[in-house]
Amino acid sequence: PGDTLLVVDGAIARLSVFGPDGRFLRSSRLDSEAGGALPTVLLPDRTLLARPGFSFNSSTPGGIARDTAALPRFDLDGARVGELAPVPMGERWVFNIGGSTGAGSHPFGKQTLLAPAESGFWLATGDQPEVELRAPDGELLRIVRWADRPRPLTEEMAASFEAGMRDDPEDRVAVEAYLGGMLYPETLPTASELMSDAGGRLWVRPFAVPFEEEAAPPFMVFDPDGRLLGEVAFPDRFEPRAITDERVYGVWTDELDIEQVRVYALRRGAASADVP
């Protein structure tokens, strides 16, 4: 932090380090036993906490699948240095395509979300409207909850999603295989994104229904002790990537899918904040 940029290339299990001027400094490969794990959080002890990869084979039962797996830890040279106790992973949809077994994300599946914290890391599994604060060794320090209940998943939501998927005629066979026999949970996940800012505040985005015309729900912002400070709404098609005390940095995509880096000022109030 402050002097270098660590880049994770999950496709080839590589860590690269760049200087503040963009100059390449060094790279290393993740331990061969990483098993598709993707380093996600830099912990205070300068180890990397990773999200395990999803494993399946031809004998994996079709339907909604959810692993319980340990969270691996790596040093900055890519060596595996341990793991934390198992937690539920993201739900996946396992289906048959051309006589083979395929797997993909479930459109309404619960996801395990991780974000850095000053004292460790934030963890959410999507089961309940809550986020856990854990120490680097996995010890539970605090639970942040908000006054909400999981929303019911309606037939209209499922139909809207399937109609949106079928809008792309190029992948019709794969789409139909993916949608065939799709099982839907009774409720929506409680969160779809976790972030933390430079002041140690926790940002939680409630789950956004795929292909729903409504704007993405605003982030809820909590102070490091778990007190709700307010909500922050971003412009449509803007995805935040980094947050300081006064600025939000992210990517905005126009109608032609052209991306731009944008910076917005945070406007803070006594009970809420939004982006102009």
C-alpha positions in Angstrom: 0.0 0.0 0.0 1.2 3.4 -1.0 4.2 2.5 -3.1 3.3 -0.5 -5.4 0.4 -2.1 -7.2 -0.2 -5.8 -6.9 -2.1 -7.3 -9.9 -3.7 -10.7 -9.8 -4.1 -12.6 -13.1 -6.4 -15.5 -12.2 -6.4 -17.1 -15.6 -2.7 -18.0 -15.4 -2.3 -17.8 -11.6 0.2 -15.0 -11.7 1.0 -12.1 -9.3 2.7 -9.0 -10.8 4.0 -6.0 -9.0 4.2 -2.5 -10.6 5.7 0.7 -9.3 3.8 4.0 -8.9 4.9 5.1 -12.4 3.5 1.9 -13.9 6.9 0.3 -14.3 6.9 -3.5 -14.1 9.0 -4.7 -11.1 8.5 -8.4 -10.7 6.1 -11.4 -11.1 5.6 -14.8 -9.5 3.3 -17.7 -9.9 0.8 -19.0 -7.3 1.7 -22.2 -5.6 0.9 -25.2 -7.9 -1.6 -26.4 -5.2 -3.7 -23.2 -5.5 -6.3 -25.2 -7.3 -7.9 -22.2 -9.1 -7.9 -20.1 -5.9 -8.1 -16.3 -6.7 -6.4 -14.0 -4.2 -8.9 -11.3 -3.3 -7.9 -9.5 -0.1 -4.6 -8.2 1.1 -4.6 -8.8 4.9 -2.9 -6.6 7.5 -0.1 -9.1 7.9 0.7 -8.8 4.1 -0.6 -12.2 3.1 -3.3 -12.7 0.5 -6.6 -14.2 1.3 -8.0 -16.2 -1.7 -11.4 -17.4 -2.8 -11.2 -21.1 -3.8 -12.2 -22.2 -7.3 -15.3 -24.3 -7.9 -14.7 -27.9 -8.7 -17.0 -30.3 -10.4 -17.0 -33.4 -12.7 -19.3 -35.6 -14.6 -20.6 -37.2 -11.4 -21.5 -33.9 -9.8 -25.3 -33.9 -9.4 -27.2 -31.4 -11.5 -28.9 -28.4 -9.9 -27.8 -25.7 -7.5 -24.4 -26.7 -6.0 -22.6 -25.0 -3.1 -19.2 -26.0 -1.8 -17.9 -25.4 1.7 -14.2 -24.8 1.5 -11.3 -23.4 3.4 -9.9 -19.9 2.4 -6.3 -20.3 1.3 -3.6 -17.7 2.2 -0.6 -16.9 0.1 2.5 -14.7 0.6 3.4 -12.0 -1.9 5.6 -14.4 -3.7 2.7 -16.8 -4.4 3.6 -19.5 -1.8 0.8 -21.0 0.1 1.2 -20.2 3.8 -2.0 -21.7 5.3 -5.7 -21.6 5.2 -8.7 -20.4 7.3 -11.6 -22.5 8.5 -14.1 -23.6 5.8 -17.0 -21.3 4.9 -19.8 -21.6 2.4 -18.8 -20.7 -1.2 -20.9 -19.2 -4.0 -23.8 -21.2 -5.4 -23.4 -22.6 -8.9 -25.8 -24.0 -11.5 -24.7 -27.5 -12.7 -26.5 -28.6 -15.9 -26.2 -31.0 -18.9 -25.0 -29.7 -22.3 -24.6 -32.1 -25.2 -24.2 -35.1 -22.9 -21.6 -33.4 -20.8 -21.7 -31.7 -17.4 -21.4 -27.9 -17.4 -21.4 -25.4 -14.6 -21.9 -21.7 -14.4 -22.9 -19.0 -12.0 -26.5 -19.1 -10.8 -28.4 -15.8 -11.6 -30.0 -15.7 -8.2 -27.3 -17.7 -6.3 -25.8 -16.7 -3.0 -22.3 -15.5 -3.4 -19.5 -15.4 -0.8 -18.1 -11.9 -0.8 -14.8 -10.7 0.7 -13.4 -7.2 1.3 -10.4 -5.9 3.2 -10.7 -4.4 6.6 -8.3 -2.5 8.8 -8.3 -5.3 11.4 -8.7 -8.3 9.0 -11.5 -8.8 6.4 -15.2 -8.6 5.8 -17.1 -11.8 4.9 -20.7 -12.2 3.6 -22.3 -15.4 2.4 -25.7 -13.9 1.2 -27.8 -16.1 3.5 -28.8 -13.3 5.9 -28.6 -9.5 5.8 -25.3 -9.4 7.6 -21.6 -9.1 7.2 -19.0 -10.6 9.5 -15.7 -8.8 10.4 -13.0 -11.4 10.9 -9.4 -11.2 12.1 -6.6 -12.4 9.7 -6.7 -15.8 11.4 -10.4 -16.1 10.8 -11.6 -15.3 14.3 -15.0 -13.6 14.4 -14.8 -10.0 15.7 -18.1 -8.5 14.9 -21.3 -9.0 12.9 -22.9 -6.0 11.1 -26.6 -6.4 10.4 -29.2 -4.3 8.8 -33.0 -4.1 9.2 -34.1 -6.1 6.2 -35.3 -9.6 5.3 -34.4 -11.6 2.2 -36.7 -10.6 -0.7 -38.9 -13.3 -2.2 -37.9 -14.4 -5.7 -41.0 -14.0 -7.9 -42.0 -15.7 -11.1 -41.8 -12.3 -12.8 -38.1 -12.0 -11.8 -37.3 -15.4 -13.2 -39.3 -14.8 -16.4 -37.5 -11.5 -16.9 -34.1 -13.1 -16.5 -34.9 -15.9 -19.0 -36.2 -13.4 -21.6 -33.0 -11.4 -21.2 -30.8 -14.4 -21.7 -32.7 -15.4 -24.8 -32.1 -12.0 -26.4 -28.7 -13.2 -27.7 -29.4 -15.5 -30.7 -25.7 -16.4 -31.2 -25.6 -18.6 -28.1 -29.0 -20.1 -28.4 -28.0 -23.7 -27.9 -25.8 -23.0 -24.8 -28.5 -20.6 -23.4 -31.2 -23.2 -23.7 -29.0 -25.9 -22.1 -28.2 -23.5 -19.3 -31.9 -22.5 -18.7 -33.3 -26.0 -19.2 -34.7 -27.1 -15.9 -33.4 -24.1 -14.1 -34.2 -24.2 -10.3 -34.8 -20.9 -8.5 -34.4 -20.4 -4.8 -37.3 -19.0 -2.8 -35.5 -15.8 -1.8 -32.9 -13.4 -3.3 -29.4 -13.2 -1.9 -29.0 -10.3 0.6 -25.9 -8.7 -0.9 -24.1 -8.7 -4.3 -21.0 -6.6 -3.5 -18.7 -5.6 -0.6 -16.2 -2.8 -0.6 -14.2 -0.8 2.0 -12.9 2.7 1.8 -9.8 4.4 3.0 -11.4 5.3 6.3 -12.3 1.7 7.1 -16.0 2.1 6.3 -17.9 -0.9 4.9 -19.9 -0.5 1.7 -22.6 -3.1 1.0 -24.6 -3.3 -2.2 -27.9 -5.2 -1.9 -28.6 -7.8 -4.6 -29.7 -6.4 -7.9 -32.1 -8.5 -10.0 -30.7 -9.5 -13.4 -32.3 -7.7 -16.3 -34.5 -5.6 -14.0 -35.1 -2.2 -15.4 -34.8 -0.5 -12.0 -31.5 1.2 -11.2 -29.0 -0.8 -9.2 -29.7 -0.4 -5.5 -27.6 2.1 -3.6 -24.7 1.0 -1.4 -25.3 1.0 2.4 -22.3 2.5 4.2 -21.4 1.5 7.7 -18.7 2.9 10.0 -15.9 0.5 11.3 -18.1 -0.2 14.4 -21.1 -1.3 12.3 -23.2 1.8 12.6 -25.2 2.6 9.4 -24.1 6.0 8.1 -26.4 6.2 5.1 -26.7 5.2 1.5 -24.8 6.2 -1.7 -26.4 6.1 -5.1 -24.2 6.0 -8.2 -25.1 6.9 -11.8 -26.4 4.2 -14.0 -23.7 2.0 -15.6 -21.1 3.1 -13.2 -19.2 0.5 -11.1 -17.0 1.8 -8.2 -13.5 0.3 -7.9 -11.8 2.3 -5.2 -13.1 4.7 -2.5 -11.3 7.4 -0.5 -12.7 9.8 2.1 -13.7 12.2 -0.6 -13.6 10.5 -4.0 -15.0 7.4 -5.8 -13.0 5.9 -8.7 -14.6 3.5 -11.1 -15.6 2.5 -14.6 -18.5 3.9 -16.5 -19.8 2.1 -19.6 -21.8 3.9 -22.3 -24.5 2.5 -24.6 -21.9 1.1 -27.0 -20.1 -0.8 -24.2 -17.2 1.6 -24.3 -15.6 2.0 -20.9 -14.3 5.2 -19.3 -12.5 5.7 -16.0 -14.5 8.3 -14.0 -13.9 10.0 -10.6 -16.8 11.4 -8.6 -16.8 13.5 -5.5 -18.6 12.2 -2.4 -21.2 14.6 -0.9 -21.7 13.7 2.7 -24.6 14.7 4.9 -25.8 14.0 8.4 -27.7 10.9 7.5 -26.9 10.1 3.8 -24.5 10.6 1.0 -24.8 10.6 -2.7 -22.8 11.2 -5.9 -23.6 14.3 -8.0 
